[in-house]
Amino acid sequence: MALSVDARIVVIGCGISGIAAAHRLVKAGFHHVRILEATARSGGRIKTGRFGDNIVEIGANWIHGPSEENPVFCLARQYGLLDPEALDPDNQAMDVGGHPPWVPNIFSSSGRKLTAEDMDPAREMFAELLYDSSEVQSEGEPFASVGDFVRSEVQRRAAERWTDVDAATRSLRLCVISNMLKVECSINGTHSMDEVGLGAFGLYKTLPGLDCTFPGGYEGLIKHLMSELPGGLVTYSQPVSRVHWSNTERREDPVMIECDSGQRIAADHVVVTVPLGYLKKHHSALFCPPLPLHKLHSVQRLGFGTNNKIFVEFDAPWWDADCEVIHFVWEDEDSMEDQVPDVQRSWIKKLFGFTVLKPTERYGHVLCGWIAGHESEYMETLSDQEVAHSMAQLIRRFTGNPIITPRRIQRSQWFHDPWTCGSYSYPGKGCSAQDLENMMEPLPTKGSQSQPLQVLFAGEATHPCYYSTVHGALLTGWREADRLISHYSSIRPSASSKSKI
């Protein structure tokens, strides 16, 4: 049975978690729900752009684990937004553990095309180490970070297993592992795997299904969800400067929201869905009184980094027809570093390679380069011409073909976006499951005498095991809506509906 609730609920942020929360509340019978969005568009880190005649994803790229348990997949299927192969039951049953089995082309910095035999021993060992990293429990882990663990274990296992190869082969395998570490930096949205906590690395859970994309763009999902909300529910270009809440006594207006425009909005509840990067930078100005210490410490301990894309178009492919991913292995990186010593001179070395945009009939010859960390943040400050020039030099060096020239490039610039300040979250060093619990805890916190559920928190960084994903963000929006629905269900009829006299 639907509720009929007059409570005033303000959602801050019109990304997928904010939209999901509003959607659920409106359907449940809440009449006074509104979203305040700082920018002029919906979608947040879901952002589809144009690249020539093609659409490309500037933000979220895949449905990770498209299967029955994934609400993004279920919605996309319901709205008819997916290719037939994504709906294939075999695709949904495939469990790839977050690493799709893409067909690779591998090039080295001396211009050689490497074979699977060159790569496989290192790739197998790395996959094993990642699995082992996620199995290490928080209590008494021997290393602070995943990077420390991987480097130490590679040296030990290589000494045991790679006894039958010469020094050059061994060195090349270690360089391959450097490349794999850079891939993981992009997957985790971190500057270095040295910044990802070992004890918390296993908190992330994957869903079955072979990752798929939206042929018409991820924003199609946003458009469908938005079309089901009442008109005028979102106020765009309305940044929030401060959320006044009360942890002492009950007030007439539990929450007062101050906007940059000077407007003040009274509410019974506010759902904050801003990215963790924004929260890290602005929490002290945003909340009055400030966040409780345990919550603030969790905001600080959780990691939030940058992972950018660089789309590059060519007149003709220089990769194999069946290739799905291209790796660049630098032959001077056998120390297994995943960061460059001189960012300004060598930032391009952090780019692990490219994924190939498929199908070719749709995209032509377009690659998507991936680069994470401080090198990625520096890349954002360069001109398109400088980035294109660096790309051309890099590809010519690795392929040995001196005339390859990109037709055009386009890139994301998430770090310098003032409303995101990066890409997505990861568990930092010293992080634990408790930090993710703290992130989702409403204000005032338990034990306070004042009115509960004034400030609620949603967004990918508040999901205990699907952080960094769209489905994680969506589920957190539903979770906070359900928290309010449950609250009003438990106190009806008096507070949730007008009594009929």
C-alpha positions, 0 to 999 in steps of 0.5 A: 500500500502506498504511503501519503506523506507530506514530509519535505525531502531534498536530494542533493545531486542529480546523479544516478543515486539521487535520481534513484532515491527520488524515483523510489520516494515519489513512487512510494507516495511522498509528495514533496521531493525535490532534487538540487543539482549544481550543474545544468545536467542530470547524470553526474558521472554518467556522461555520454558525449559525441566524438565525430559521428560516434557517441562515447562515454566520458564517464561510466562505461560498462554495466559491470556484471550484467546479470539478474542481481544487477539493477542497472542491467535489469532497468536497461533490459526493461527500457530496451537499451541493450544489444541482443548479445548482452541479453544472452543467458550465457553472457549473464552466467559468465563469471569473469571476476571483474577482469573480462577475457579480452583478446590482447595485442601487446607491444613493447617500448622497443617496437616489438609485438610481444606474444602470449608466451612472453606475457602469460607467465607474468599475467597468470602470476599477477592474476593469482596475486590479485586473488591472494590480495583480496583474500588477506583479511584486515586483521594483521595483514603483513603489508599495508597496501596491495602494491607492497604485497604484489611487489614482495610476492612477485619477487619471492614467487619469481625466484621460486618459479622462473628459474629456467629463464634468462635475465632478459626474459625475467626482466620483461616479465617484471615489466609486464607486471608493471603494466598490470599494476597500471591496469589495476590503477585504472580499475581501482581509480587510484594513483598507485596500488600502494594507496589501496589498503590490503586488508580492505581490497577484498571488500569489493564484490563482483557480479556474474556477467560479461561487462556490456555497454549501452549502444545508444549511450549510458545517458539513455538510462538517465533519460528513462528514469528522469522521464518517470519523475514529475516535471519540475522536480529538479532545480538545475544550476543550484549548488548547495553551500551549507546543510544546517542540521541539529544534533541537540534539540528538535527544531521546527525545521530539522534541516535548513539548506543554504544555496549559493544563490542565497536561497534557503530551503527548509526540509525534514530530510536531506539525502546527500549524494555528492561524490566522495571527492567533493566531500573530501574537499568541502565537508567542513563548509558543507555541514553545520555542525561539522560531521561527527569525527568517526564519519569524518575519519572514514571520509578521509581514509577512503580513497578517491582518485582519478581515472581518465579516458583518451579517445583516439581515432585513426584512418586505419587500424594498426591492431589486429581485427580480433583485438579488444585491448592493447597493452604497452609494456615499457622495457625499463620498468622491471622495478614494478612501479605503477607511477612515473618519477617525473610526471610532467616529462613522462606522464604518458608512461602511466597510460597502460594502453587502450581498449578497442571500441567495438563494433568497428561498423559503428565506431570506425577505428577508435581506441580508448586510452586509460590513464589514472593517478597524478599523471592523469590529473596532469594530462587534464591541464594539457591542450588537445594538441599536446595530448595528441602529439604525445599519443602519436609519439607513444604509438609510433615508438611501440609499433615501430611505425613512424607515420601513424597519426591520430585523426583526432582525440577527445578526453575526460577531465574528471579531476578538474570537474569542480563537482566531482574532483576525481572519478570514484572511490577505493578502500585506502590504506587502513580502511575497513568495512567499518568505514563504509558503514560509517559513510552510510550512517545518517545524521544525527548518529545513534544515541542522539536525542534529536530528530533522527534521519535528518541527513542521509548519505547515498552514492557509490562511496557509501556501498559496502561492496559495490563502491565505484560502480553505477549499480552500487550508486543506484542501490544506495539511492534505493537504500536511503529512500527505503530508510525513509519509507520504513521510517514513515511506515512505522509511524503511520497513520498519525505522522504519515497521513492526514487522519479522516475525521 
